[in-house]
């Protein structure tokens, strides 16, 4: 019995060491100089092709687009770090906006009540995604969140009777509408604060490190005594919370809510931003700094397409190719790291 107990302890310790090693290595992959250079190169090329790119109004427009995607990408990053995904973030954002629209149609005039309800419902949707994964043990969050996306799309249309709603209270539109000096959007300032807080959370707290551990090796993390189900539930709940904030921002930007927008590729943009910024579908890797760079690249790319009058279908093709290229590069990096570890182990 004593030998068996010692063996179990050795297995447990080895699992813990493996999880910590993967966490340490993969968490360093977020900030990449190549991503910065790509962003700078894109800006230079677009400024040459269209001199209006560096117009102050256009730059502020880019920052507004970045803020919306950055809210969605925050929750998406946490899900990707755990080797999961949340395909419902875009639909959740529009659903929350439409909930506020339905309240407006019903005669609600309190912007604060609308905001609170939207945030609570958005978080509840994210929590539901987490429960489907951890309690019903669905094989992969791809299935549950894809189904949730369609559910939210339908609900967004139902609650507003498939109508666009406008004339929201100023307090509801403040996040997406308010600007300061030279038209600098408040929403971008808010997202900077959010990203700083999240960066500290992921890199300096026990829960943040646990999130990386779950993505690096879920079983090893469980053996180390961490409740992996609670970690996953937290990540998907936070994803829903951030989606709700994105929905509130969208109302301020456009002044309306439209349930038909729930099928827009907002989730694709969020995934692209995370992957470009160094996250991995394999889990255990990604940072807020890299994700912010990815969001800026996506926003600049979208803005450049608009300035150059590129057809929306072509835009989607290019964005899809960017995602495929980013994933391919991540796979190549993983294979090189695995080969290096095998060689190092062989030398021992």
C-alpha positions, 0 to 999 in steps of 0.5 A, a space after each residue: 500500500 505504501 509503494 502504491 501511495 508513493 507511486 500515486 504521489 510521484 504521478 501527481 507531482 509529475 503532472 503538476 510539473 508538466 502543467 507548470 512547464 507548459 504554462 511557463 512556455 506557452 504563456 510567453 508566446 503572446 507578444 510577438 515582434 512580428 505582429 507589431 511589424 505586420 501592423 506597422 507594415 499594413 498601416 504604411 501600405 494603406 497610407 500609400 494606397 489611400 491618403 485618407 487613412 491617416 485622417 484623424 476621423 478615420 483613425 478614430 473610426 479604427 479605434 471604435 472598431 477595435 474596441 468592439 472586437 476587443 471586448 469580444 476577444 477578451 472572453 474569446 481569449 480565455 476560452 481559447 487558452 483553456 483549449 475551448 472556443 465560444 462561437 456565441 459571443 457575437 450573437 450574445 452581444 446582439 441579443 443583449 442589445 436587442 433585449 434593451 431594444 425590447 425594453 425600450 419598445 415596452 416603454 422602459 425609460 431607465 437606461 440603468 435598468 436596461 444596462 443591468 439587465 443586458 449585463 446579467 443576461 449576457 453573463 447568464 448566457 456565458 454561464 450556460 455555455 460553461 454549464 453545458 460543457 462542465 455538467 452535461 459533458 458535451 464533447 467540445 464547446 464548439 458544439 454547444 456554443 454554435 447551438 447557442 449562437 443560433 438560439 440567440 439569433 432567433 431570440 434577438 429577432 423574437 424579442 424585437 419582433 424582427 424590428 430595428 429599435 432606436 432612440 435609446 437613452 443617452 446613458 445606454 449610448 454613452 459607452 459607444 458614443 462618447 468621445 473626448 479630445 479630437 474625437 477620441 472614443 471613450 470606448 477605447 479608453 475603457 478597453 485599455 483599462 480592461 486589458 491592463 486589468 486582465 493582463 495583471 489577472 492572467 499573469 499575476 493571480 492564481 486563477 489566471 495561472 490555473 486558466 493556462 494550466 487547464 489549457 496546457 494539460 487539463 488532467 494534470 491540472 485536475 490532479 494538482 488539486 485545481 477544480 477545472 470545472 470551476 475554471 471553465 465556468 468562470 471563463 465562459 461566464 466572463 466571455 458572456 459578460 464581455 459580450 454584453 459590454 460589446 452589445 452595449 457599445 454597439 448600441 452607442 455606435 450605431 444608435 440602433 439594435 438589429 437582431 439580424 446582425 446576430 449572424 454577422 461574423 463578429 465571433 470570427 473577427 474575435 477568434 482571428 484577433 486572438 490567433 493573430 496575437 499568439 493564442 492557440 487552438 491547442 490551448 495554454 497560450 495567449 496574452 492580452 497584449 498580443 490580443 490587442 495587437 490582433 484586434 488592431 490588425 483586424 480593425 485596420 484590415 477592415 478599415 482598409 478594405 472599406 477605404 479601397 472599396 473592396 467587396 465584402 465577399 472578398 473581405 471575408 475570403 481574405 480574413 479567412 486566409 489570415 486565420 488559416 495562415 495564423 493557425 498554420 504558423 501556430 502548428 509549425 511552432 508547436 511541432 518545432 517545440 515538440 521536436 526540441 523537447 524530444 531532442 532535449 529528453 534524448 540527450 538526458 
